């Protein structure tokens, strides 16, 4: 299985009212750090090497998890200063001896078979496979528009549109060459400076295979996660 990058450097600023001073992926969910649940899910999908892009209070993450989780090797890629989501991915991928890597957000859990991303990115002209989730109301999120037949992403729309639609689920399979071809800066936003800005010259394939999803970035969803995340994982997590 291809290596996995988990963006685990979030500060959790919007959770300060309900969360101690911790990296956001270490927010406790049903008695375990949220990152524990993400790693549990990755182990169920037979991941072998996980690269944790860490920064803020990284010592808390390293002390808790160490260098192994189950059968997986954990590697720490450190940001001495904030690099943005794109910079964190670009730095992590330099530590990986593979032409592509999965990327997950450390504050979001999306239930999807990663093999679907492999299949979507199999064609040599595809730069990136991106999991998308269908929601009844996308007003809080930006929407992803893609061709119904080819699943090629044709537009990203800003927050505010009401009604049903697909959103970016924050799970990707990224080819190293695509990043190298488009990005030269050390610090950048993966979502804005790469996905949106470079879309005209990228081939991004949407993968609408997400069955459940939660983002713990706001207090309301963090509260919901206490019961929803264990339900998402089911008995396999225990």
Residue pairs with C-beta under 8 A, 6 or more apart in sequence:
1 45
1 46
1 47
1 48
1 114
2 98
2 100
2 101
2 102
2 118
2 173
3 47
3 48
3 49
3 50
3 51
3 96
3 98
3 101
3 102
4 42
4 47
4 49
4 50
4 51
4 101
4 102
4 103
4 104
5 50
5 51
5 53
5 77
5 89
5 92
5 93
5 96
5 101
5 102
5 103
5 104
6 25
6 35
6 38
6 39
6 50
6 51
6 52
6 53
6 103
6 104
6 105
6 106
7 53
7 85
7 88
7 89
7 103
7 104
7 105
7 106
8 23
8 25
8 35
8 52
8 53
8 54
8 61
8 106
9 23
9 53
9 54
9 55
9 56
9 58
9 79
9 82
9 88
9 106
10 23
10 24
10 25
10 56
10 106
10 107
11 23
11 24
11 56
12 19
12 22
12 23
12 24
12 27
12 107
14 217
14 218
14 219
15 24
15 27
15 216
15 217
15 218
15 219
15 222
17 219
18 219
18 222
18 223
19 27
19 222
21 57
22 57
22 60
23 54
23 56
23 57
23 58
23 60
23 61
24 34
24 106
24 107
24 216
24 217
25 33
25 34
25 35
25 38
25 61
25 106
25 107
26 33
26 34
26 35
26 57
26 60
26 61
26 64
27 33
27 34
27 107
27 216
27 222
28 34
29 37
29 216
29 222
29 225
29 226
29 229
30 225
30 226
30 227
30 229
30 230
33 64
34 106
34 107
34 109
34 216
34 225
34 229
35 52
35 61
35 65
35 106
36 65
37 109
37 229
37 233
37 237
38 104
38 106
38 109
39 50
39 65
39 69
39 70
39 72
40 233
40 237
41 109
41 111
41 233
41 237
42 50
42 72
42 104
43 69
43 70
43 71
43 72
44 236
44 237
45 113
45 114
47 72
47 102
48 71
48 72
48 73
49 72
49 73
49 75
49 96
50 69
50 72
50 73
50 74
50 75
51 75
51 76
51 77
51 92
51 95
51 96
51 101
52 61
52 65
52 74
52 75
52 76
52 77
52 106
53 77
53 79
53 88
53 89
53 91
53 92
54 61
54 62
54 76
54 77
54 78
54 79
55 78
55 79
55 80
55 81
55 82
55 83
55 88
58 76
58 78
61 76
62 76
65 74
66 74
67 73
67 74
68 74
75 95
77 88
77 91
77 92
77 95
79 87
79 88
79 91
82 187
83 90
83 91
83 186
83 187
83 188
84 187
84 188
84 189
84 190
84 193
85 105
85 189
85 190
85 191
86 183
86 187
86 188
86 189
86 190
86 191
86 193
86 194
87 185
87 186
87 187
87 188
89 103
89 174
89 179
89 190
90 179
90 183
90 186
90 188
91 186
92 101
93 101
93 174
93 176
93 179
96 176
98 176
99 175
99 176
99 177
100 121
100 173
100 174
100 175
100 176
101 173
101 174
101 176
102 114
102 117
102 171
102 172
102 173
102 174
103 171
103 172
103 173
103 174
103 190
104 110
104 170
104 171
104 172
105 170
105 171
105 215
107 215
107 216
107 217
108 169
108 170
108 171
108 213
108 214
108 215
108 216
108 217
109 212
109 213
109 214
109 229
109 232
110 131
110 133
110 169
110 170
110 171
110 210
110 212
110 213
111 210
111 211
111 212
111 213
111 232
112 131
112 169
112 171
112 207
112 209
112 210
112 211
113 209
114 171
114 173
116 129
116 131
116 207
116 209
117 129
117 131
117 171
117 172
117 173
117 207
118 129
118 173
120 126
120 129
120 151
120 173
120 205
120 206
120 207
121 128
121 129
121 173
121 175
121 205
125 203
126 175
126 203
126 204
126 205
127 174
127 175
127 177
127 178
127 202
127 203
127 204
128 172
128 173
128 174
128 175
128 178
128 195
128 202
128 203
128 204
128 205
129 172
129 173
129 204
129 205
129 207
130 144
130 153
130 168
130 169
130 171
130 172
130 195
130 204
130 205
130 206
130 207
131 168
131 169
131 170
131 171
131 172
131 207
131 209
131 210
132 144
132 146
132 166
132 167
132 168
132 169
132 206
132 207
132 208
132 210
133 166
133 167
133 169
133 208
133 210
133 213
134 164
134 165
134 166
134 208
134 210
135 141
135 164
135 165
135 166
135 167
136 164
137 162
137 163
137 164
138 161
138 162
138 163
138 164
138 165
138 166
138 167
139 159
139 160
139 161
139 162
139 163
140 159
141 159
141 167
141 168
142 156
142 157
142 158
142 159
142 167
142 168
143 156
143 157
143 161
143 165
143 166
143 167
144 153
144 155
144 156
144 157
144 165
144 166
144 167
144 168
144 206
145 153
145 154
145 155
145 156
145 157
145 166
146 152
146 153
146 154
146 166
146 205
146 206
147 154
150 205
151 205
151 206
151 207
151 208
152 203
152 204
152 205
152 206
153 199
153 204
153 205
153 206
155 199
156 168
156 195
156 196
156 199
166 206
166 208
168 191
168 195
169 210
169 213
170 215
171 210
178 202
179 194
182 194
182 198
182 201
182 202
183 193
183 194
183 198
185 193
188 194
195 202
195 204
212 232
214 221
214 224
214 225
214 228
214 229
214 232
215 221
216 222
216 225
230 237
